[in-house]
Amino acid sequence: MTGGPATDEATEPYRRRIAEIWSAALGTPVTDAGHHFFAGGGDSFQAALATATVRREWGLEITVQLLIDHPVLGDFSERVARCVDER
């Protein structure tokens, strides 16, 4: 896998929307692709809330474990984009 510009362009809409979802769940603005969900104050309840919103938004069958395994916004967004593409 390459992390070049094409990947960045393809995941940008996901990253923007997930940043909004995380901001709502955390109660604080999330704008940086390097934002770490848990280091930024997130807990298991907020992770479940954010993950449920992502599931509803894109009709995915993902669990909180995806967020635990990929807690950085850019990485999580890329994983979500892949899941959408694989449907």
Secondary structure, DSSP 8 states (H G I E B T S, - for coil): ---SHHHHHHHHHHHHHHHHHHHHHHTS----TT-BTTTTT--HHHHHHHHHHHHHHHT----HHHHHH--BHHHHHHHHHHHHHH-
